Amino acid sequence: MLFENGVAIDRIVGFEELGGEDDFPTMNLTRRLVKGGVLIAKNKSEAGSIRVNRGRHGGAASDSDD
């Protein structure tokens, strides 16, 4: 949950917005928090778009249990 002055303004559920895995780059979380309005970007890198790597081979993420 993202809060501003005690009021919930956004939420992040799971890792989908951060790269789909729990070892996402910290910059992805920083950019998401900037986008959510709870952080102010210090530079263009922090304000940049969130890059999500979809799967290990560059394709769409797989939902299989293989």
N, C-alpha and C positions, 0 to 999 in steps of 0.2 A: 504494500500500500504506500502511496505517495501522499504525504500530508503537507498542507500549507496552513499555518496558523491553527492547527488542530483540526482542520477539515480535510477529509480524504478527497483528493483531486484526480487521482489516477491509480492504476494498479498494474503490476506485472505478474502474470500468471505463468508459471513454468519457465522454460528456457527458450521457447520458440522465438521471441523477439531478440534474444541475445546470442543466437547461433545454434540453438537446438540441442546443445550438450552442456554439461556442467563445467566444462573447462573453457568457456568462452573468454575472449580477450577482455580485459578490464575496460578498455576504451569503449566497447559495446555498451557496457553498463553505464559508463559516464555519459555517452551520447544519449542513451535512453532517458536518463535522469534529467539531462538538459532539455530534451524534447518534452518531458513531462512537466517541466517548469519548476523543479525543485532545486536545480543547480543552474548557475550562470556560467556559460562557456568562457574559459580564459583565452582560448585561441581558436583558429579555424579548425584544427584537428578535433577538438572536443565538440565543436558545433556541427561537424560533418555528419553525413548520413551513416546509418548503422548498416554495416555489411554483414549479411548472414550467409555463411557457407552452408549450402544445402547438400549434405552428404559428402562422403569421402572422395567421390570421383567427379565432383563438380556438377552432378545432376540433381534432381529433386531428392529431398530427404525421403528415406524409406521408413515405412511404419512396420516392416516385417520384424520378426523376432529372430531372424537368421543370424 
